[in-house]
Amino acid sequence: MDAGSLLVQRGLLTREQLEQLNGHADNAAELIEEAARLGIVDSVTALKALAEETGLDFVDLREVEPDLSLLDGFPAKLIHRQGVFPIRREHGQLVVATSDPFDLYPIDEVSAATGESVVPVLAARSEIHRLAKDHLGVGSETVEGLLQLRGEEDDLELLDEIETDGSELSEMAQEASVVRLVNELLLEAIHSRASDVHIESQASGLKVRYRIDGMLHPQPVPPEINRFQAAIISRLKIMARLNIAEKRLPQDGRIKLKVHGREIDVRVSVIPMIHGEGLVLRILDKGAMVLDLKRLGMEPDTYATFSELIRLPHGILLVTGPTGSGKTTTLYSALLEINEPHIKIITTEDPVEYQLEGINQIQVHPKIGLTFAASLRSILRHDPDVVLVGEIRDLETAENAIQASLTGHLVFSTLHTNDAAGAYTRMVDMGVEPFLVASTVEAVMAQRLVRKLCAHCKEPYHPSRDDLPPDFPWEELTEPIYRPKGCRECRHSGYTGRLGLYELLLTTERIRELAHDRASTWEIKKAGMEEGMRTLREDGWRKVLRGVTSVDEVLRITKGDRMISRKSLKRASA
């Protein structure tokens, strides 16, 4: 009896469902995976049923730590080609996980290759593949005979045509094994929710790191991958339409992909290093992007105030923070919230990261003279209501943004400052007259991103005063707070996803006076706090008290802030 018939007999599938699945599966493992993907049956339940019927033990590889020393004498090609993985040695026998209880040929092949008696256990095929990637490295199947595999090559589709120069290097980069290896690196990064892929040429060979939730994670790769180093780099340069013969100068390009039906943009930066070229791939996953102002992490009172600000008839709203702090996401979310048929919105960006429906977006090209300042001058002749300027980098752009606000437009833009108060002094330092800054800037939002605690494994605890910094709001601590633990769901980091910390400074009459009088950043920040502004650090403590992030994350992200304690303000006012 085959797997499908057994599952029908067990009542887990109907005959109609089995007929639907048979056209998409050649074996038991594929049948169960396809049924689980369609939501027809739970894969663990199905595997346990098959295990009972065939007399095998079922093993949940998410809960089992395999004996990695067994990999030393185990042929890697069997892991990739036959979909098996050694788990442990028990009573002198080798216990090996397989995903198809009806195909015991791979078990015989393992026994012949290792010379050991082998006991098969049943496990999910996806978990066997995960173990192979975790312990043998991404793309290791390429090195072990990739062309013999069936897999995910059709899951990644290039949206632009590939152009080659016919050179030996470009031909090598187009070999099927190299193409598959690069696709595997990209797919693994996308599945891991990585924002960046760092491919670095070191003296010891090629190193790969993924940036996930703002932190870099080394990615295991097989040492044999170094043979493909030149081909991998050339393949990525070809995909990004770069000159593969140029190895002395930095280059920038872009790759457009479709993965599982989702469009993904990859920005490619290549820089020559002493041991070869280094690449950084910035992954912009449009399908995974959440552009919803309510879901970014703002506290309810901050969201309510900011929601009013983005509906002002004119003025400048600034969002500040370092690169990668989520400024663009906040601004895009704000634009989508106010985007109505009767409002014309034009943006000028470098680069245009996401295309927004109903919003007119301009890509600046400084090399041909289309700068932020130049495009902003032209935008005003298109009768906009709201204008977004990607970044105020110089005096000319700042003056044009101010002029736009004075002529009845609402202007959004970003600045690179450490906190909200620093935006006023930064614009004055650029050369803008203080009275213009004071009269046009309506508010400044500073922000950072902190990692969210994994909902599956975060653990509560009651801290002592020695565990927390002096500025922690002890008076508000009525429940236990949480700290990271680590599990398979979060790759043992204790965190999954990120949310924003926000510091919203309104330009009140007092702040306008200070900005007009060229007051220091410290004086403006102190005045803002006296008028109720919540700092980034304080916003972080609120999120710790709500159990969504940890104390360590807030300390990591806000340690550079100059803190003015509420107690010192109270003493000063007294």
C-alpha positions as CSV (number, residue, x, y, z in Angstrom):
1,M,0.0,0.0,0.0
2,D,1.3,3.5,-0.9
3,A,1.4,6.6,1.3
4,G,-1.7,8.2,-0.3
5,S,-3.8,5.1,0.3
6,L,-2.7,4.8,3.9
7,L,-3.6,8.4,4.6
8,V,-7.0,7.9,3.0
9,Q,-7.5,4.7,5.1
10,R,-6.6,6.8,8.2
11,G,-9.2,9.4,7.3
12,L,-6.6,12.1,6.8
13,L,-7.3,12.5,3.1
14,T,-10.3,11.9,0.9
15,R,-10.1,10.1,-2.4
16,E,-10.8,13.4,-4.2
17,Q,-8.0,15.1,-2.4
18,L,-5.6,12.2,-3.1
19,E,-6.4,12.5,-6.9
20,Q,-5.7,16.3,-6.7
21,L,-2.3,15.7,-5.0
22,N,-1.1,12.8,-7.2
23,G,-0.4,15.1,-10.1
24,H,2.0,17.1,-7.9
25,A,3.9,14.4,-6.0
26,D,6.1,11.5,-7.0
27,N,6.7,10.1,-3.6
28,A,5.5,10.0,0.0
29,A,7.6,13.0,1.1
30,E,6.4,15.2,-1.7
31,L,2.7,14.1,-1.2
32,I,2.8,15.1,2.5
33,E,4.5,18.4,1.8
34,E,2.0,19.4,-1.0
35,A,-0.9,18.4,1.2
36,A,0.5,20.5,4.1
37,R,1.1,23.4,1.8
38,L,-2.5,23.3,0.6
39,G,-3.7,23.1,4.2
40,I,-5.3,19.7,3.7
41,V,-3.4,17.9,6.4
42,D,-0.9,18.6,9.1
43,S,2.5,17.3,8.1
44,V,3.4,16.0,11.5
45,T,0.1,14.1,11.9
46,A,0.5,12.6,8.4
47,L,4.1,11.5,9.1
48,K,3.2,10.0,12.5
49,A,0.4,8.0,10.7
50,L,2.8,6.7,8.1
51,A,5.4,5.8,10.8
52,E,2.8,3.8,12.7
53,E,1.8,1.9,9.6
54,T,5.3,1.1,8.5
55,G,6.7,0.3,11.9
56,L,9.2,3.2,11.9
57,D,9.8,5.7,14.7
58,F,8.8,9.3,14.0
59,V,11.4,12.0,15.0
60,D,10.6,15.7,15.2
61,L,14.0,17.2,14.1
62,R,13.1,20.5,15.6
63,E,13.3,18.9,19.1
64,V,16.3,16.7,18.5
65,E,20.0,17.7,18.5
66,P,21.8,15.4,16.0
67,D,25.3,14.0,16.8
68,L,27.3,16.2,14.4
69,S,30.4,14.1,14.9
70,L,28.7,11.5,12.6
71,L,29.0,13.9,9.7
72,D,32.8,13.3,9.5
73,G,32.5,9.9,8.0
74,F,29.1,10.4,6.3
75,P,29.1,11.1,2.5
76,A,27.6,14.5,2.1
77,K,26.3,13.6,-1.4
78,L,23.9,11.1,0.2
79,I,22.5,13.8,2.4
80,H,21.7,16.0,-0.6
81,R,20.9,13.4,-3.2
82,Q,18.9,10.9,-1.1
83,G,17.5,13.3,1.5
84,V,18.8,11.5,4.6
85,F,20.6,12.8,7.7
86,P,22.5,10.8,10.5
87,I,21.0,11.5,13.9
88,R,22.8,9.3,16.5
89,R,24.5,6.0,17.1
90,E,22.5,3.7,19.2
91,H,23.3,0.1,20.3
92,G,26.1,0.0,17.7
93,Q,23.7,1.0,14.9
94,L,23.5,4.3,12.9
95,V,20.1,6.0,13.2
96,V,19.4,7.9,10.0
97,A,16.4,10.2,9.3
98,T,14.5,9.7,6.0
99,S,11.4,11.3,4.7
100,D,10.0,8.4,2.6
101,P,9.2,5.2,4.5
102,F,8.4,3.4,1.2
103,D,11.8,4.0,-0.4
104,L,14.5,2.1,1.6
105,Y,17.1,2.2,-1.2
106,P,18.8,5.3,0.3
107,I,19.1,3.5,3.6
108,D,20.8,0.6,1.8
109,E,23.1,3.1,0.1
110,V,24.0,4.6,3.4
111,S,24.8,1.2,4.9
112,A,27.0,0.3,1.9
113,A,28.8,3.7,2.0
114,T,29.5,3.6,5.8
115,G,29.8,-0.1,6.4
116,E,27.4,0.2,9.3
117,S,24.1,-1.3,10.3
118,V,21.5,1.5,9.7
119,V,18.2,2.0,11.5
120,P,15.8,4.4,9.6
121,V,13.5,6.9,11.4
122,L,10.9,9.0,9.7
123,A,11.2,12.9,9.7
124,A,9.9,15.8,7.7
125,R,11.8,16.4,4.4
126,S,11.9,20.2,5.1
127,E,13.6,19.6,8.5
128,I,16.2,17.3,6.9
129,H,17.0,20.0,4.3
130,R,17.2,22.5,7.1
131,L,19.7,20.4,9.0
132,A,21.8,20.0,5.8
133,K,21.9,23.8,5.3
134,D,22.6,24.6,9.0
135,H,25.5,22.1,9.3
136,L,26.9,21.7,5.8
137,G,26.3,25.3,4.6
138,V,24.1,27.1,2.1
139,G,24.8,25.8,-1.4
140,S,26.8,22.8,-0.3
141,E,24.7,20.6,-2.6
142,T,26.3,22.5,-5.5
143,V,29.7,21.2,-4.5
144,E,28.4,17.7,-4.0
145,G,26.8,17.3,-7.4
146,L,24.1,19.9,-7.6
147,L,23.0,19.0,-11.1
148,Q,21.6,15.7,-9.9
149,L,19.1,17.4,-7.7
150,R,15.6,18.5,-8.2
151,G,14.7,21.6,-6.1
152,E,14.0,25.2,-5.9
153,E,15.6,26.6,-9.0
154,D,12.1,27.4,-10.5
155,D,11.2,29.4,-7.3
156,L,13.5,32.3,-8.3
157,E,12.8,34.1,-11.5
158,L,14.9,36.9,-13.0
159,L,12.7,39.7,-14.3
160,D,15.4,41.2,-16.5
161,E,17.2,39.6,-19.4
162,I,20.8,38.4,-18.7
163,E,23.5,40.0,-21.0
164,T,26.9,38.4,-21.3
165,D,30.1,39.5,-23.1
166,G,31.0,36.0,-24.2
167,S,34.2,36.0,-22.1
168,E,35.5,32.8,-20.4
169,L,34.6,34.3,-17.0
170,S,31.0,35.1,-18.0
171,E,30.6,31.6,-19.5
172,M,31.8,30.1,-16.2
173,A,29.3,32.3,-14.3
174,Q,26.5,31.0,-16.5
175,E,27.1,27.3,-15.7
176,A,24.1,25.6,-14.2
177,S,25.8,24.8,-10.9
178,V,26.9,28.4,-10.3
179,V,23.5,29.7,-11.2
180,R,21.9,27.3,-8.8
181,L,24.4,28.2,-6.0
182,V,23.7,31.9,-6.3
183,N,20.0,31.3,-6.4
184,E,20.3,29.2,-3.3
185,L,22.2,32.0,-1.5
186,L,19.4,34.5,-2.4
187,L,16.6,32.2,-1.5
188,E,18.0,31.3,1.9
189,A,18.5,35.0,2.6
190,I,14.9,35.8,1.6
191,H,13.5,32.9,3.6
192,S,15.6,34.0,6.6
193,R,14.1,37.6,6.4
194,A,17.6,39.0,5.8
195,S,17.8,42.7,4.8
196,D,21.4,42.4,3.5
197,V,23.7,39.7,2.3
198,H,27.4,40.3,2.8
199,I,29.7,38.3,0.5
200,E,33.3,39.0,1.6
201,S,36.6,37.9,0.0
202,Q,39.0,37.1,2.8
203,A,42.5,35.6,2.9
204,S,40.9,32.3,4.1
205,G,38.3,32.3,1.3
206,L,34.7,33.5,0.8
207,K,32.6,34.5,3.8
208,V,28.9,35.0,3.8
209,R,26.9,36.9,6.4
210,Y,23.2,37.7,6.6
211,R,21.9,40.8,8.4
212,I,18.7,39.7,10.1
213,D,16.7,42.1,12.3
214,G,19.7,44.5,12.2
215,M,22.3,41.9,13.4
216,L,24.9,40.2,11.2
217,H,24.8,36.4,11.3
218,P,27.7,34.3,9.8
219,Q,26.3,31.8,7.3
220,P,27.9,28.4,7.2
221,V,29.2,27.6,3.7
222,P,31.3,24.6,2.7
223,P,35.0,25.3,2.3
224,E,34.9,23.9,-1.3
225,I,32.8,27.0,-2.3
226,N,36.1,28.9,-2.6
227,R,36.6,27.2,-6.0
228,F,33.5,29.0,-7.2
229,Q,34.4,32.5,-5.7
230,A,35.2,34.2,-9.0
231,A,32.2,32.6,-10.7
232,I,29.8,33.6,-7.9
233,I,30.9,37.2,-7.9
234,S,30.7,37.3,-11.7
235,R,27.2,35.8,-11.7
236,L,25.9,38.4,-9.3
237,K,27.6,41.2,-11.3
238,I,26.0,39.9,-14.5
239,M,22.6,39.7,-12.8
240,A,23.0,43.3,-11.7
241,R,24.1,44.4,-15.3
242,L,27.6,45.4,-14.1
243,N,30.9,45.2,-15.9
244,I,32.4,41.9,-14.8
245,A,35.8,42.8,-16.3
246,E,36.1,45.9,-14.0
247,K,37.7,44.8,-10.7
248,R,39.4,48.0,-9.7
249,L,36.5,50.4,-9.2
250,P,33.3,50.3,-7.0
251,Q,30.1,49.5,-8.9
252,D,26.4,49.7,-8.1
253,G,23.6,47.9,-9.7
254,R,20.1,46.3,-9.2
255,I,18.6,42.9,-9.6
256,K,14.8,42.4,-10.0
257,L,13.6,39.0,-8.9
258,K,10.3,37.2,-8.4
259,V,10.3,34.6,-5.6
260,H,7.2,32.5,-5.0
261,G,5.2,35.1,-6.9
262,R,6.6,38.1,-4.8
263,E,8.6,40.8,-6.5
264,I,11.9,41.5,-4.8
265,D,14.5,44.2,-5.6
266,V,18.1,43.5,-4.8
267,R,20.5,46.5,-4.7
268,V,24.1,45.4,-5.4
269,S,27.2,47.2,-4.3
270,V,30.6,45.9,-5.3
271,I,33.8,47.3,-3.8
272,P,37.4,46.0,-4.6
273,M,39.1,44.8,-1.4
274,I,42.7,43.5,-0.9
275,H,41.7,39.9,-1.2
276,G,39.1,40.3,-4.0
277,E,35.8,42.0,-4.5
278,G,33.3,42.4,-1.7
279,L,29.6,42.5,-2.4
280,V,26.7,43.7,-0.3
281,L,23.2,42.8,-1.5
282,R,20.4,44.9,0.0
283,I,17.1,42.9,-0.3
284,L,13.9,44.9,-0.6
285,D,11.0,42.4,-0.3
286,K,7.9,44.3,-1.3
287,G,5.6,41.4,-0.3
288,A,7.0,41.3,3.3
289,M,6.9,45.1,3.7
290,V,4.4,46.4,6.2
291,L,3.5,50.0,5.4
292,D,0.9,50.6,8.1
293,L,1.5,53.5,10.5
294,K,-0.5,51.7,13.2
295,R,1.7,48.6,13.1
296,L,5.2,50.2,13.3
297,G,5.4,50.3,17.1
298,M,4.2,53.8,18.0
299,E,2.6,54.2,21.4
300,P,-1.1,55.2,21.0
301,D,-0.5,58.8,22.1
302,T,2.4,59.2,19.7
303,Y,0.4,57.8,16.9
304,A,-2.5,60.1,17.6
305,T,-0.3,63.2,17.6
306,F,1.7,62.1,14.5
307,S,-1.5,61.3,12.7
308,E,-2.7,64.9,13.2
309,L,0.7,66.3,12.1
310,I,0.7,64.5,8.7
311,R,-2.7,66.1,7.9
312,L,-1.4,69.7,8.4
313,P,-2.0,72.1,5.4
314,H,1.6,73.2,5.3
315,G,5.0,73.1,7.1
316,I,7.9,70.7,7.4
317,L,7.9,67.3,9.2
318,L,11.3,65.8,9.7
319,V,12.2,62.2,10.5
320,T,15.7,61.7,11.9
321,G,17.9,58.7,12.6
322,P,20.9,56.8,11.3
323,T,20.8,54.6,8.1
324,G,18.6,51.6,8.5
325,S,16.5,53.0,11.4
326,G,13.2,52.8,9.4
327,K,12.8,56.4,8.4
328,T,11.7,55.6,4.9
329,T,9.1,53.0,6.2
330,T,7.7,55.6,8.5
331,L,7.4,58.2,5.8
332,Y,5.9,55.8,3.2
333,S,3.4,54.7,5.8
334,A,2.4,58.3,6.5
335,L,2.0,59.0,2.8
336,L,-0.2,56.0,2.3
337,E,-2.3,57.0,5.3
338,I,-3.1,60.4,3.8
339,N,-3.2,59.3,0.2
340,E,-6.6,60.3,-1.2
341,P,-7.8,61.1,-4.7
342,H,-8.1,64.8,-3.8
343,I,-4.5,65.0,-2.5
344,K,-1.6,65.1,-5.0
345,I,1.6,63.6,-3.5
346,I,5.0,63.8,-5.2
347,T,8.2,62.3,-3.9
348,T,11.8,62.7,-4.9
349,E,14.0,59.9,-3.6
350,D,17.5,58.3,-4.0
351,P,16.7,55.5,-4.6
352,V,13.0,54.9,-4.9
353,E,12.8,51.8,-2.6
354,Y,9.1,50.9,-3.1
355,Q,6.6,51.9,-5.7
356,L,3.5,53.3,-4.1
357,E,0.2,53.2,-5.9
358,G,-1.4,56.7,-6.5
359,I,1.8,58.5,-5.5
360,N,4.1,60.2,-8.1
361,Q,7.7,59.3,-7.4
362,I,10.9,60.7,-8.9
363,Q,14.3,59.0,-8.9
364,V,17.1,61.6,-8.5
365,H,20.2,61.3,-10.8
366,P,22.9,63.6,-9.4
367,K,25.3,62.7,-12.3
368,I,23.0,64.4,-14.8
369,G,22.0,67.3,-12.5
370,L,18.7,65.9,-11.2
371,T,19.4,66.5,-7.5
372,F,17.0,66.7,-4.6
373,A,17.1,70.5,-4.9
374,A,16.6,70.6,-8.7
375,S,13.8,68.1,-8.6
376,L,12.1,69.9,-5.8
377,R,12.0,73.1,-7.8
378,S,10.3,71.3,-10.7
379,I,7.9,69.5,-8.3
380,L,6.4,72.8,-7.2
381,R,5.3,73.5,-10.7
382,H,3.2,70.3,-10.7
383,D,0.7,71.7,-8.2
384,P,1.3,69.2,-5.3
385,D,-0.3,69.2,-1.9
386,V,2.3,67.0,-0.2
387,V,5.9,66.6,-1.1
388,L,8.4,64.1,0.2
389,V,12.1,64.9,-0.2
390,G,14.2,61.8,0.4
391,E,16.8,63.6,2.5
392,I,17.9,67.1,3.2
393,R,21.6,66.9,2.6
394,D,22.7,70.5,1.8
395,L,21.7,74.1,2.1
396,E,20.1,74.3,-1.4
397,T,17.7,71.4,-0.7
398,A,16.9,72.8,2.8
399,E,16.1,76.3,1.4
400,N,13.9,74.8,-1.3
401,A,12.0,72.6,1.2
402,I,11.4,75.7,3.4
403,Q,10.3,77.7,0.3
404,A,7.8,74.9,-0.5
405,S,6.4,74.9,3.0
406,L,6.1,78.7,3.0
407,T,4.1,78.6,-0.3
408,G,1.4,76.3,1.2
409,H,2.8,72.8,0.9
410,L,3.3,70.0,3.5
411,V,6.9,68.7,3.2
412,F,8.2,65.4,4.6
413,S,11.9,64.8,4.7
414,T,14.7,63.1,6.6
415,L,17.9,64.2,8.4
416,H,20.8,62.3,9.9
417,T,20.8,63.5,13.6
418,N,21.1,61.5,16.8
419,D,17.8,62.9,18.3
420,A,14.9,65.1,17.5
421,A,16.3,68.2,19.1
422,G,19.4,68.0,16.9
423,A,17.4,68.6,13.7
424,Y,16.9,72.3,14.4
425,T,20.6,73.0,15.1
426,R,21.6,70.8,12.1
427,M,19.6,72.9,9.7
428,V,21.0,76.1,11.1
429,D,24.5,74.6,10.8
430,M,23.7,74.0,7.1
431,G,23.3,77.8,6.7
432,V,19.5,78.1,6.9
433,E,18.4,81.3,8.8
434,P,17.2,80.4,12.3
435,F,13.9,82.3,11.9
436,L,13.1,80.2,8.8
437,V,13.7,76.9,10.7
438,A,11.6,78.2,13.6
439,S,8.7,79.2,11.5
440,T,8.5,76.2,9.1
441,V,9.5,73.0,11.0
442,E,6.3,71.8,12.7
443,A,7.7,68.7,14.4
444,V,10.7,66.3,14.4
445,M,10.4,62.5,14.9
446,A,13.6,60.7,15.9
447,Q,13.5,56.9,15.6
448,R,15.4,53.7,16.0
449,L,14.6,50.0,15.5
450,V,14.8,47.4,18.3
451,R,14.3,43.7,18.0
452,K,11.1,42.1,19.2
453,L,11.2,39.3,21.6
454,C,10.3,35.9,20.1
455,A,6.7,35.2,21.2
456,H,7.5,31.4,21.3
457,C,10.3,31.5,23.8
458,K,10.5,34.8,25.7
459,E,10.6,34.2,29.4
460,P,9.3,36.4,32.3
461,Y,11.5,37.4,35.2
462,H,11.5,39.8,38.2
463,P,14.7,42.0,37.9
464,S,16.5,43.4,40.9
465,R,17.6,47.0,40.9
466,D,21.2,45.9,40.2
467,D,20.0,44.3,36.9
468,L,18.6,47.6,35.5
469,P,20.0,51.1,34.8
470,P,19.2,54.0,37.1
471,D,16.8,55.6,34.7
472,F,14.5,52.6,34.4
473,P,10.9,53.6,35.5
474,W,10.6,51.4,38.6
475,E,7.5,53.1,39.7
476,E,5.7,51.7,36.6
477,L,6.9,48.1,37.1
478,T,3.9,46.1,38.3
479,E,4.3,43.0,36.2
480,P,7.3,40.8,35.4
481,I,9.3,41.9,32.3
482,Y,10.7,39.5,29.7
483,R,14.1,38.5,28.4
484,P,15.2,36.4,25.3
485,K,15.7,32.7,25.6
486,G,16.1,31.3,22.1
487,C,14.4,28.5,20.1
488,R,14.3,27.1,16.6
489,E,11.6,29.5,15.6
490,C,13.9,32.5,16.1
491,R,17.2,30.8,15.1
492,H,18.1,30.7,18.8
493,S,18.5,34.5,18.9
494,G,15.6,35.1,21.2
495,Y,14.2,37.7,18.8
496,T,12.1,37.8,15.7
497,G,11.2,41.0,13.8
498,R,11.7,44.6,14.8
499,L,9.6,47.6,15.8
500,G,10.3,51.3,16.2
501,L,11.3,53.5,19.1
502,Y,10.0,57.0,18.6
503,E,10.8,60.5,20.0
504,L,8.3,63.1,18.8
505,L,9.2,66.7,19.4
506,L,6.5,69.3,18.6
507,T,7.6,72.8,17.7
508,T,5.8,74.7,20.4
509,E,6.2,78.4,20.9
510,R,9.0,77.8,23.4
511,I,10.8,75.5,21.0
512,R,10.4,78.1,18.2
513,E,11.9,80.8,20.4
514,L,14.9,78.5,21.3
515,A,15.4,77.6,17.6
516,H,15.2,81.3,16.6
517,D,17.8,82.2,19.3
518,R,20.2,79.5,18.1
519,A,19.9,77.5,21.3
520,S,21.9,74.3,21.7
521,T,20.6,70.9,21.1
522,W,20.7,70.2,24.8
523,E,18.6,73.2,25.7
524,I,16.0,72.3,23.0
525,K,15.8,68.7,24.3
526,K,15.5,69.8,27.9
527,A,12.6,72.1,26.9
528,G,10.9,69.4,24.9
529,M,11.0,67.0,27.9
530,E,9.6,69.6,30.2
531,E,6.7,70.0,27.8
532,G,6.1,66.2,27.7
533,M,8.3,64.8,25.0
534,R,9.1,61.1,25.5
535,T,12.7,60.3,24.6
536,L,13.8,57.3,22.6
537,R,15.1,55.7,25.8
538,E,11.8,56.3,27.6
539,D,9.8,54.9,24.7
540,G,12.1,51.9,24.9
541,W,11.3,51.4,28.6
542,R,7.6,51.5,27.7
543,K,8.1,48.6,25.3
544,V,10.1,46.7,27.9
545,L,7.2,47.1,30.4
546,R,4.8,45.8,27.7
547,G,6.9,42.7,27.2
548,V,7.7,43.3,23.5
549,T,11.4,43.9,23.8
550,S,14.2,43.5,26.3
551,V,16.3,45.7,28.5
552,D,19.4,44.7,26.6
553,E,17.9,45.9,23.3
554,V,17.0,49.3,24.7
555,L,20.5,49.7,26.2
556,R,22.1,48.6,22.9
557,I,20.1,51.0,20.7
558,T,19.9,54.1,23.0
559,K,23.2,54.0,24.9
560,G,24.5,56.9,22.8
561,D,21.6,59.2,23.8
562,R,22.3,62.1,26.2
563,M,19.8,61.4,28.9
564,I,18.1,64.2,30.9
565,S,16.4,62.4,33.8
566,R,12.8,63.3,34.8
567,K,14.1,63.6,38.4
568,S,16.6,66.2,37.5
569,L,14.0,68.2,35.6
570,K,11.7,68.1,38.7
571,R,14.5,69.3,40.9
572,A,15.4,72.1,38.5
573,S,11.7,73.2,38.3
574,A,11.5,73.1,42.1
